Amino acid sequence: MKKNLFIFNFVLIFLIATLHILAINFFLYWKFWWFDILLHFLGGLWVGLSFLQFYFFSNLIKIKKKSNLFIFIFSVLTVLFVGLGWEIFEFIIGVNFSENYWSDTILDLIMDTVGALTVSLLFIKLKISAFE
């Protein structure tokens, strides 16, 4: 399972990077209003999975809680932490000062969270065979 999750995680980050590069080069963020939403969802998947993999499969953390509630909370909080950090970073460097900045930021964080919840469900489903 560890190997499959690693491969999935690698493919996911490669997909995100490819889509982002295409979006920048072909102005897809500006042509398609939903493209940013897709990337935030995929980003939430990637960050959530990365932190869950690190927590459960690294040998650096000795206490490994296994409850489903812990997986949900851990995934969502880490994704929200990274997502908020990203939005603060964008605000500081002045990337997005459009009229709907705050509603766009809230939607970005919601999609990050939906990605985290999705990967939590996937991880819980796969965790059953890995830990029991």
JODA-V238286 format. One line per field, one symbol per residue. phi: phi as a letter, one per 20 degrees, with the letter a starting at -180 (. if undefined). burial: # if it has 24 or more other C-alpha atoms within 12 Angstrom, else .. A space follows every 50 residues. Layout:
phi->???
burial->???
//
This chain:
phi->.gfffffgfffffffffffffffffdlffeedfefffgffffffgffgff fffffedeeedeecfdfffffgffffffffffffffffgfffemfccffd gffffffgfffgfffffffffffffffgfedd
burial->....#...#..#...#..##..............################ ###..##.............##########.###.##............. ....#.###############.##..#.....
//
